[in-house]
Amino acid sequence: MGKKIAVLVRDRQGEALRMSVGITLMDDTIDVYVLDRKVESNADNDLNLETIKDMDMKIFTNTKENAGMDYISTEDLAKKLLEYDHVVPF
């Protein structure tokens, strides 16, 4: 049975999004959390976000500026992180 992994995206957005897509090869459940700011729109980020959505991965944000992501408050995020086997901060 696979692990449940949360990836927290902050400062190194491009690297975090790319890595989120890459670790899906391990057959784990990956959820992505974009925190505290809007995702920069560029070719790499846009491709990785599209891939995340195509793979039916869950993507959350605590910033309402991030369209197409499920909003989660910081308080609810803190509670939800307890459900994961691993939390990977970027």
Biopython code that builds the backbone (N, CA, C, O; Angstrom):
import numpy as np
from Bio.PDB.StructureBuilder import StructureBuilder

atoms = [
    (1, "MET", "N", (0.840, -1.185, 0.000)),
    (1, "MET", "CA", (0.000, 0.000, 0.000)),
    (1, "MET", "C", (0.880, 1.241, 0.000)),
    (1, "MET", "O", (1.860, 1.313, 0.742)),
    (2, "GLY", "N", (0.533, 2.212, -0.828)),
    (2, "GLY", "CA", (1.336, 3.416, -0.963)),
    (2, "GLY", "C", (1.204, 4.351, 0.219)),
    (2, "GLY", "O", (0.287, 4.233, 1.033)),
    (3, "LYS", "N", (2.124, 5.269, 0.295)),
    (3, "LYS", "CA", (2.125, 6.297, 1.337)),
    (3, "LYS", "C", (1.273, 7.484, 0.906)),
    (3, "LYS", "O", (0.955, 7.654, -0.271)),
    (4, "LYS", "N", (0.919, 8.288, 1.880)),
    (4, "LYS", "CA", (0.190, 9.528, 1.630)),
    (4, "LYS", "C", (1.166, 10.672, 1.895)),
    (4, "LYS", "O", (1.675, 10.822, 3.006)),
    (5, "ILE", "N", (1.422, 11.485, 0.851)),
    (5, "ILE", "CA", (2.460, 12.521, 0.913)),
    (5, "ILE", "C", (1.861, 13.881, 0.593)),
    (5, "ILE", "O", (1.094, 14.029, -0.358)),
    (6, "ALA", "N", (2.222, 14.871, 1.399)),
    (6, "ALA", "CA", (1.829, 16.263, 1.152)),
    (6, "ALA", "C", (3.073, 17.037, 0.730)),
    (6, "ALA", "O", (4.117, 16.949, 1.376)),
    (7, "VAL", "N", (2.953, 17.789, -0.348)),
    (7, "VAL", "CA", (4.044, 18.654, -0.803)),
    (7, "VAL", "C", (3.608, 20.094, -0.562)),
    (7, "VAL", "O", (2.586, 20.539, -1.084)),
    (8, "LEU", "N", (4.394, 20.818, 0.235)),
    (8, "LEU", "CA", (4.102, 22.217, 0.555)),
    (8, "LEU", "C", (4.932, 23.106, -0.363)),
    (8, "LEU", "O", (6.162, 23.085, -0.319)),
    (9, "VAL", "N", (4.252, 23.883, -1.189)),
    (9, "VAL", "CA", (4.902, 24.731, -2.184)),
    (9, "VAL", "C", (4.944, 26.155, -1.662)),
    (9, "VAL", "O", (3.901, 26.764, -1.421)),
    (10, "ARG", "N", (6.152, 26.691, -1.487)),
    (10, "ARG", "CA", (6.294, 28.078, -1.046)),
    (10, "ARG", "C", (7.260, 28.815, -1.956)),
    (10, "ARG", "O", (6.867, 29.314, -3.011)),
    (11, "ASP", "N", (8.507, 28.885, -1.560)),
    (11, "ASP", "CA", (9.491, 29.719, -2.246)),
    (11, "ASP", "C", (9.985, 29.133, -3.565)),
    (11, "ASP", "O", (10.111, 29.858, -4.552)),
    (12, "ARG", "N", (10.260, 27.858, -3.595)),
    (12, "ARG", "CA", (10.792, 27.216, -4.804)),
    (12, "ARG", "C", (9.663, 26.532, -5.564)),
    (12, "ARG", "O", (9.598, 25.305, -5.640)),
    (13, "GLN", "N", (8.779, 27.348, -6.123)),
    (13, "GLN", "CA", (7.570, 26.842, -6.745)),
    (13, "GLN", "C", (7.846, 25.870, -7.881)),
    (13, "GLN", "O", (7.281, 24.777, -7.921)),
    (14, "GLY", "N", (8.706, 26.264, -8.797)),
    (14, "GLY", "CA", (8.997, 25.421, -9.958)),
    (14, "GLY", "C", (9.538, 24.066, -9.563)),
    (14, "GLY", "O", (9.094, 23.040, -10.079)),
    (15, "GLU", "N", (10.487, 24.055, -8.655)),
    (15, "GLU", "CA", (11.090, 22.805, -8.201)),
    (15, "GLU", "C", (10.061, 21.942, -7.473)),
    (15, "GLU", "O", (10.017, 20.728, -7.671)),
    (16, "ALA", "N", (9.243, 22.557, -6.640)),
    (16, "ALA", "CA", (8.245, 21.815, -5.868)),
    (16, "ALA", "C", (7.186, 21.198, -6.774)),
    (16, "ALA", "O", (6.811, 20.041, -6.586)),
    (17, "LEU", "N", (6.704, 21.954, -7.749)),
    (17, "LEU", "CA", (5.692, 21.423, -8.665)),
    (17, "LEU", "C", (6.256, 20.300, -9.516)),
    (17, "LEU", "O", (5.594, 19.284, -9.728)),
    (18, "ARG", "N", (7.482, 20.479, -10.007)),
    (18, "ARG", "CA", (8.135, 19.442, -10.822)),
    (18, "ARG", "C", (8.324, 18.169, -10.008)),
    (18, "ARG", "O", (8.061, 17.072, -10.500)),
    (19, "MET", "N", (8.776, 18.309, -8.770)),
    (19, "MET", "CA", (9.003, 17.160, -7.912)),
    (19, "MET", "C", (7.687, 16.461, -7.564)),
    (19, "MET", "O", (7.647, 15.236, -7.449)),
    (20, "SER", "N", (6.609, 17.239, -7.397)),
    (20, "SER", "CA", (5.298, 16.656, -7.092)),
    (20, "SER", "C", (4.847, 15.713, -8.198)),
    (20, "SER", "O", (4.311, 14.636, -7.935)),
    (21, "VAL", "N", (5.070, 16.130, -9.428)),
    (21, "VAL", "CA", (4.724, 15.280, -10.574)),
    (21, "VAL", "C", (5.640, 14.066, -10.614)),
    (21, "VAL", "O", (5.178, 12.954, -10.868)),
    (22, "GLY", "N", (6.916, 14.259, -10.369)),
    (22, "GLY", "CA", (7.894, 13.179, -10.452)),
    (22, "GLY", "C", (7.684, 12.068, -9.443)),
    (22, "GLY", "O", (7.893, 10.898, -9.766)),
    (23, "ILE", "N", (7.275, 12.403, -8.230)),
    (23, "ILE", "CA", (7.143, 11.355, -7.209)),
    (23, "ILE", "C", (5.866, 10.526, -7.365)),
    (23, "ILE", "O", (5.653, 9.578, -6.609)),
    (24, "THR", "N", (5.025, 10.867, -8.325)),
    (24, "THR", "CA", (3.842, 10.038, -8.567)),
    (24, "THR", "C", (4.230, 8.670, -9.108)),
    (24, "THR", "O", (3.415, 7.748, -9.076)),
    (25, "LEU", "N", (5.438, 8.516, -9.597)),
    (25, "LEU", "CA", (5.894, 7.237, -10.139)),
    (25, "LEU", "C", (5.999, 6.164, -9.063)),
    (25, "LEU", "O", (6.093, 4.977, -9.378)),
    (26, "MET", "N", (5.984, 6.569, -7.804)),
    (26, "MET", "CA", (6.125, 5.618, -6.707)),
    (26, "MET", "C", (4.779, 5.013, -6.285)),
    (26, "MET", "O", (4.742, 4.213, -5.350)),
    (27, "ASP", "N", (3.675, 5.375, -6.949)),
    (27, "ASP", "CA", (2.345, 4.860, -6.655)),
    (27, "ASP", "C", (1.849, 5.271, -5.271)),
    (27, "ASP", "O", (1.071, 4.554, -4.642)),
    (28, "ASP", "N", (2.306, 6.427, -4.806)),
    (28, "ASP", "CA", (1.826, 6.997, -3.561)),
    (28, "ASP", "C", (0.736, 8.018, -3.873)),
    (28, "ASP", "O", (0.587, 8.439, -5.020)),
    (29, "THR", "N", (-0.017, 8.412, -2.863)),
    (29, "THR", "CA", (-0.998, 9.478, -3.014)),
    (29, "THR", "C", (-0.307, 10.796, -2.714)),
    (29, "THR", "O", (0.221, 10.987, -1.619)),
    (30, "ILE", "N", (-0.305, 11.709, -3.680)),
    (30, "ILE", "CA", (0.382, 12.983, -3.540)),
    (30, "ILE", "C", (-0.654, 14.100, -3.571)),
    (30, "ILE", "O", (-1.443, 14.194, -4.511)),
    (31, "ASP", "N", (-0.653, 14.949, -2.541)),
    (31, "ASP", "CA", (-1.472, 16.150, -2.511)),
    (31, "ASP", "C", (-0.539, 17.348, -2.460)),
    (31, "ASP", "O", (0.476, 17.324, -1.765)),
    (32, "VAL", "N", (-0.885, 18.389, -3.196)),
    (32, "VAL", "CA", (-0.033, 19.576, -3.312)),
    (32, "VAL", "C", (-0.731, 20.749, -2.633)),
    (32, "VAL", "O", (-1.929, 20.965, -2.818)),
    (33, "TYR", "N", (0.036, 21.503, -1.844)),
    (33, "TYR", "CA", (-0.477, 22.680, -1.141)),
    (33, "TYR", "C", (0.369, 23.890, -1.520)),
    (33, "TYR", "O", (1.547, 23.967, -1.172)),
    (34, "VAL", "N", (-0.238, 24.832, -2.234)),
    (34, "VAL", "CA", (0.442, 26.068, -2.627)),
    (34, "VAL", "C", (0.138, 27.100, -1.548)),
    (34, "VAL", "O", (-1.020, 27.457, -1.332)),
    (35, "LEU", "N", (1.178, 27.578, -0.874)),
    (35, "LEU", "CA", (0.978, 28.397, 0.311)),
    (35, "LEU", "C", (1.468, 29.832, 0.157)),
    (35, "LEU", "O", (2.526, 30.093, -0.416)),
    (36, "ASP", "N", (0.679, 30.742, 0.679)),
    (36, "ASP", "CA", (1.055, 32.129, 0.981)),
    (36, "ASP", "C", (1.262, 33.063, -0.201)),
    (36, "ASP", "O", (1.466, 34.259, 0.008)),
    (37, "ARG", "N", (1.219, 32.567, -1.436)),
    (37, "ARG", "CA", (1.338, 33.472, -2.581)),
    (37, "ARG", "C", (0.845, 32.785, -3.851)),
    (37, "ARG", "O", (0.687, 31.566, -3.908)),
    (38, "LYS", "N", (0.614, 33.601, -4.849)),
    (38, "LYS", "CA", (0.138, 33.107, -6.130)),
    (38, "LYS", "C", (1.255, 32.381, -6.868)),
    (38, "LYS", "O", (2.422, 32.764, -6.787)),
    (39, "VAL", "N", (0.883, 31.331, -7.585)),
    (39, "VAL", "CA", (1.870, 30.604, -8.390)),
    (39, "VAL", "C", (2.268, 31.483, -9.566)),
    (39, "VAL", "O", (1.416, 32.040, -10.259)),
    (40, "GLU", "N", (3.573, 31.598, -9.781)),
    (40, "GLU", "CA", (4.080, 32.373, -10.911)),
    (40, "GLU", "C", (3.701, 31.658, -12.207)),
    (40, "GLU", "O", (3.873, 30.445, -12.330)),
    (41, "SER", "N", (3.188, 32.417, -13.164)),
    (41, "SER", "CA", (2.843, 31.833, -14.449)),
    (41, "SER", "C", (4.061, 31.869, -15.360)),
    (41, "SER", "O", (4.521, 32.937, -15.761)),
    (42, "ASN", "N", (4.573, 30.693, -15.679)),
    (42, "ASN", "CA", (5.648, 30.544, -16.658)),
    (42, "ASN", "C", (5.483, 29.173, -17.300)),
    (42, "ASN", "O", (4.654, 28.380, -16.855)),
    (43, "ALA", "N", (6.241, 28.891, -18.312)),
    (43, "ALA", "CA", (6.057, 27.657, -19.084)),
    (43, "ALA", "C", (6.164, 26.408, -18.211)),
    (43, "ALA", "O", (5.334, 25.506, -18.326)),
    (44, "ASP", "N", (7.167, 26.344, -17.347)),
    (44, "ASP", "CA", (7.363, 25.156, -16.508)),
    (44, "ASP", "C", (6.243, 24.995, -15.489)),
    (44, "ASP", "O", (5.684, 23.906, -15.356)),
    (45, "ASN", "N", (5.908, 26.061, -14.769)),
    (45, "ASN", "CA", (4.848, 25.980, -13.761)),
    (45, "ASN", "C", (3.512, 25.643, -14.403)),
    (45, "ASN", "O", (2.761, 24.816, -13.885)),
    (46, "ASP", "N", (3.216, 26.275, -15.520)),
    (46, "ASP", "CA", (1.947, 26.018, -16.200)),
    (46, "ASP", "C", (1.846, 24.557, -16.638)),
    (46, "ASP", "O", (0.797, 23.933, -16.478)),
    (47, "LEU", "N", (2.933, 24.009, -17.190)),
    (47, "LEU", "CA", (2.946, 22.607, -17.608)),
    (47, "LEU", "C", (2.767, 21.674, -16.420)),
    (47, "LEU", "O", (1.994, 20.718, -16.487)),
    (48, "ASN", "N", (3.480, 21.950, -15.333)),
    (48, "ASN", "CA", (3.378, 21.088, -14.152)),
    (48, "ASN", "C", (1.995, 21.157, -13.522)),
    (48, "ASN", "O", (1.472, 20.132, -13.084)),
    (49, "LEU", "N", (1.391, 22.338, -13.466)),
    (49, "LEU", "CA", (0.030, 22.454, -12.929)),
    (49, "LEU", "C", (-0.974, 21.695, -13.808)),
    (49, "LEU", "O", (-1.883, 21.038, -13.300)),
    (50, "GLU", "N", (-0.801, 21.790, -15.106)),
    (50, "GLU", "CA", (-1.677, 21.063, -16.028)),
    (50, "GLU", "C", (-1.524, 19.550, -15.834)),
    (50, "GLU", "O", (-2.509, 18.812, -15.840)),
    (51, "THR", "N", (-0.287, 19.106, -15.663)),
    (51, "THR", "CA", (-0.028, 17.678, -15.450)),
    (51, "THR", "C", (-0.634, 17.204, -14.137)),
    (51, "THR", "O", (-1.212, 16.119, -14.076)),
    (52, "ILE", "N", (-0.505, 18.007, -13.090)),
    (52, "ILE", "CA", (-1.089, 17.669, -11.791)),
    (52, "ILE", "C", (-2.596, 17.488, -11.923)),
    (52, "ILE", "O", (-3.165, 16.540, -11.382)),
    (53, "LYS", "N", (-3.230, 18.392, -12.637)),
    (53, "LYS", "CA", (-4.686, 18.294, -12.825)),
    (53, "LYS", "C", (-5.051, 17.103, -13.711)),
    (53, "LYS", "O", (-6.042, 16.422, -13.449)),
    (54, "ASP", "N", (-4.262, 16.843, -14.755)),
    (54, "ASP", "CA", (-4.527, 15.706, -15.638)),
    (54, "ASP", "C", (-4.404, 14.375, -14.900)),
    (54, "ASP", "O", (-5.086, 13.408, -15.238)),
    (55, "MET", "N", (-3.545, 14.329, -13.905)),
    (55, "MET", "CA", (-3.331, 13.104, -13.125)),
    (55, "MET", "C", (-4.315, 12.993, -11.955)),
    (55, "MET", "O", (-4.208, 12.087, -11.128)),
    (56, "ASP", "N", (-5.271, 13.921, -11.898)),
    (56, "ASP", "CA", (-6.281, 13.934, -10.829)),
    (56, "ASP", "C", (-5.681, 14.014, -9.433)),
    (56, "ASP", "O", (-6.244, 13.489, -8.472)),
    (57, "MET", "N", (-4.536, 14.675, -9.331)),
    (57, "MET", "CA", (-3.963, 14.940, -8.020)),
    (57, "MET", "C", (-4.738, 16.096, -7.391)),
    (57, "MET", "O", (-5.269, 16.954, -8.095)),
    (58, "LYS", "N", (-4.796, 16.109, -6.081)),
    (58, "LYS", "CA", (-5.477, 17.198, -5.386)),
    (58, "LYS", "C", (-4.490, 18.339, -5.181)),
    (58, "LYS", "O", (-3.338, 18.121, -4.803)),
    (59, "ILE", "N", (-4.958, 19.560, -5.436)),
    (59, "ILE", "CA", (-4.108, 20.735, -5.245)),
    (59, "ILE", "C", (-4.911, 21.777, -4.468)),
    (59, "ILE", "O", (-6.010, 22.166, -4.864)),
    (60, "PHE", "N", (-4.335, 22.213, -3.361)),
    (60, "PHE", "CA", (-4.981, 23.138, -2.440)),
    (60, "PHE", "C", (-4.160, 24.422, -2.338)),
    (60, "PHE", "O", (-2.977, 24.443, -2.678)),
    (61, "THR", "N", (-4.797, 25.482, -1.869)),
    (61, "THR", "CA", (-4.083, 26.734, -1.634)),
    (61, "THR", "C", (-4.740, 27.490, -0.488)),
    (61, "THR", "O", (-5.942, 27.363, -0.256)),
    (62, "ASN", "N", (-3.944, 28.274, 0.222)),
    (62, "ASN", "CA", (-4.497, 29.156, 1.252)),
    (62, "ASN", "C", (-4.535, 30.598, 0.744)),
    (62, "ASN", "O", (-4.745, 31.534, 1.517)),
    (63, "THR", "N", (-4.332, 30.763, -0.559)),
    (63, "THR", "CA", (-4.363, 32.074, -1.210)),
    (63, "THR", "C", (-5.453, 32.062, -2.275)),
    (63, "THR", "O", (-5.389, 31.292, -3.233)),
    (64, "LYS", "N", (-6.437, 32.906, -2.102)),
    (64, "LYS", "CA", (-7.590, 32.893, -3.012)),
    (64, "LYS", "C", (-7.244, 33.357, -4.422)),
    (64, "LYS", "O", (-8.060, 33.201, -5.331)),
    (65, "GLU", "N", (-6.053, 33.923, -4.627)),
    (65, "GLU", "CA", (-5.616, 34.365, -5.958)),
    (65, "GLU", "C", (-5.313, 33.197, -6.890)),
    (65, "GLU", "O", (-5.255, 33.385, -8.105)),
    (66, "ASN", "N", (-5.120, 32.009, -6.357)),
    (66, "ASN", "CA", (-4.767, 30.838, -7.158)),
    (66, "ASN", "C", (-6.026, 30.176, -7.706)),
    (66, "ASN", "O", (-6.650, 29.350, -7.039)),
    (67, "ALA", "N", (-6.386, 30.546, -8.921)),
    (67, "ALA", "CA", (-7.589, 30.006, -9.557)),
    (67, "ALA", "C", (-7.396, 28.536, -9.898)),
    (67, "ALA", "O", (-6.293, 28.103, -10.229)),
    (68, "GLY", "N", (-8.472, 27.781, -9.814)),
    (68, "GLY", "CA", (-8.431, 26.375, -10.178)),
    (68, "GLY", "C", (-7.908, 25.457, -9.092)),
    (68, "GLY", "O", (-7.721, 24.264, -9.331)),
    (69, "MET", "N", (-7.669, 25.992, -7.903)),
    (69, "MET", "CA", (-7.205, 25.186, -6.773)),
    (69, "MET", "C", (-8.250, 25.265, -5.669)),
    (69, "MET", "O", (-8.959, 26.263, -5.539)),
    (70, "ASP", "N", (-8.336, 24.208, -4.879)),
    (70, "ASP", "CA", (-9.266, 24.200, -3.757)),
    (70, "ASP", "C", (-8.700, 25.049, -2.626)),
    (70, "ASP", "O", (-7.559, 24.858, -2.204)),
    (71, "TYR", "N", (-9.505, 25.987, -2.140)),
    (71, "TYR", "CA", (-9.067, 26.853, -1.049)),
    (71, "TYR", "C", (-9.154, 26.091, 0.280)),
    (71, "TYR", "O", (-10.119, 25.371, 0.535)),
    (72, "ILE", "N", (-8.132, 26.264, 1.113)),
    (72, "ILE", "CA", (-8.110, 25.706, 2.456)),
    (72, "ILE", "C", (-7.500, 26.753, 3.385)),
    (72, "ILE", "O", (-6.467, 27.342, 3.068)),
    (73, "SER", "N", (-8.128, 26.978, 4.511)),
    (73, "SER", "CA", (-7.582, 27.949, 5.461)),
    (73, "SER", "C", (-6.321, 27.370, 6.107)),
    (73, "SER", "O", (-6.117, 26.157, 6.117)),
    (74, "THR", "N", (-5.498, 28.239, 6.633)),
    (74, "THR", "CA", (-4.260, 27.801, 7.278)),
    (74, "THR", "C", (-4.563, 26.902, 8.468)),
    (74, "THR", "O", (-3.840, 25.936, 8.712)),
    (75, "GLU", "N", (-5.616, 27.204, 9.206)),
    (75, "GLU", "CA", (-6.000, 26.387, 10.361)),
    (75, "GLU", "C", (-6.416, 24.983, 9.929)),
    (75, "GLU", "O", (-6.014, 23.995, 10.544)),
    (76, "ASP", "N", (-7.227, 24.897, 8.863)),
    (76, "ASP", "CA", (-7.646, 23.590, 8.363)),
    (76, "ASP", "C", (-6.473, 22.820, 7.775)),
    (76, "ASP", "O", (-6.410, 21.595, 7.880)),
    (77, "LEU", "N", (-5.556, 23.534, 7.162)),
    (77, "LEU", "CA", (-4.348, 22.906, 6.615)),
    (77, "LEU", "C", (-3.546, 22.239, 7.720)),
    (77, "LEU", "O", (-3.090, 21.106, 7.564)),
    (78, "ALA", "N", (-3.377, 22.930, 8.821)),
    (78, "ALA", "CA", (-2.611, 22.369, 9.938)),
    (78, "ALA", "C", (-3.231, 21.057, 10.430)),
    (78, "ALA", "O", (-2.508, 20.109, 10.737)),
    (79, "LYS", "N", (-4.526, 20.999, 10.505)),
    (79, "LYS", "CA", (-5.218, 19.774, 10.927)),
    (79, "LYS", "C", (-5.073, 18.666, 9.885)),
    (79, "LYS", "O", (-4.863, 17.502, 10.229)),
    (80, "LYS", "N", (-5.187, 19.037, 8.618)),
    (80, "LYS", "CA", (-5.138, 18.057, 7.529)),
    (80, "LYS", "C", (-3.756, 17.410, 7.401)),
    (80, "LYS", "O", (-3.654, 16.239, 7.036)),
    (81, "LEU", "N", (-2.710, 18.152, 7.695)),
    (81, "LEU", "CA", (-1.353, 17.605, 7.559)),
    (81, "LEU", "C", (-1.106, 16.419, 8.479)),
    (81, "LEU", "O", (-0.204, 15.620, 8.225)),
    (82, "LEU", "N", (-1.885, 16.290, 9.535)),
    (82, "LEU", "CA", (-1.734, 15.158, 10.450)),
    (82, "LEU", "C", (-2.116, 13.832, 9.799)),
    (82, "LEU", "O", (-1.763, 12.771, 10.313)),
    (83, "GLU", "N", (-2.831, 13.876, 8.678)),
    (83, "GLU", "CA", (-3.270, 12.668, 7.978)),
    (83, "GLU", "C", (-2.178, 12.035, 7.104)),
    (83, "GLU", "O", (-2.346, 10.915, 6.624)),
    (84, "TYR", "N", (-1.076, 12.737, 6.899)),
    (84, "TYR", "CA", (-0.057, 12.299, 5.941)),
    (84, "TYR", "C", (1.059, 11.495, 6.597)),
    (84, "TYR", "O", (1.404, 11.700, 7.761)),
    (85, "ASP", "N", (1.613, 10.570, 5.808)),
    (85, "ASP", "CA", (2.789, 9.818, 6.250)),
    (85, "ASP", "C", (4.052, 10.676, 6.154)),
    (85, "ASP", "O", (4.952, 10.576, 6.988)),
    (86, "HIS", "N", (4.101, 11.528, 5.108)),
    (86, "HIS", "CA", (5.255, 12.403, 4.893)),
    (86, "HIS", "C", (4.785, 13.783, 4.452)),
    (86, "HIS", "O", (3.821, 13.906, 3.697)),
    (87, "VAL", "N", (5.465, 14.812, 4.922)),
    (87, "VAL", "CA", (5.218, 16.191, 4.495)),
    (87, "VAL", "C", (6.537, 16.738, 3.972)),
    (87, "VAL", "O", (7.536, 16.779, 4.690)),
    (88, "VAL", "N", (6.527, 17.156, 2.710)),
    (88, "VAL", "CA", (7.743, 17.632, 2.049)),
    (88, "VAL", "C", (7.627, 19.142, 1.819)),
    (88, "VAL", "O", (6.852, 19.574, 0.966)),
    (89, "PRO", "N", (8.385, 19.950, 2.569)),
    (89, "PRO", "CA", (8.317, 21.412, 2.387)),
    (89, "PRO", "C", (9.307, 21.910, 1.340)),
    (89, "PRO", "O", (10.434, 21.421, 1.260)),
    (90, "PHE", "N", (8.882, 22.884, 0.540)),
    (90, "PHE", "CA", (9.762, 23.545, -0.424)),
    (90, "PHE", "C", (9.685, 25.021, -0.224)),
    (90, "PHE", "O", (10.350, 25.775, -0.934)),
]
sb = StructureBuilder()
sb.init_structure("model")
sb.init_model(0)
sb.init_chain("A")
sb.init_seg("    ")
for serial, (resi, resn, name, xyz) in enumerate(atoms, 1):
    if name == "N":
        sb.init_residue(resn, " ", resi, " ")
    sb.init_atom(name, np.array(xyz, "f"), 0.0, 1.0, " ", f" {name:<3s}", serial, name[0])
structure = sb.get_structure()
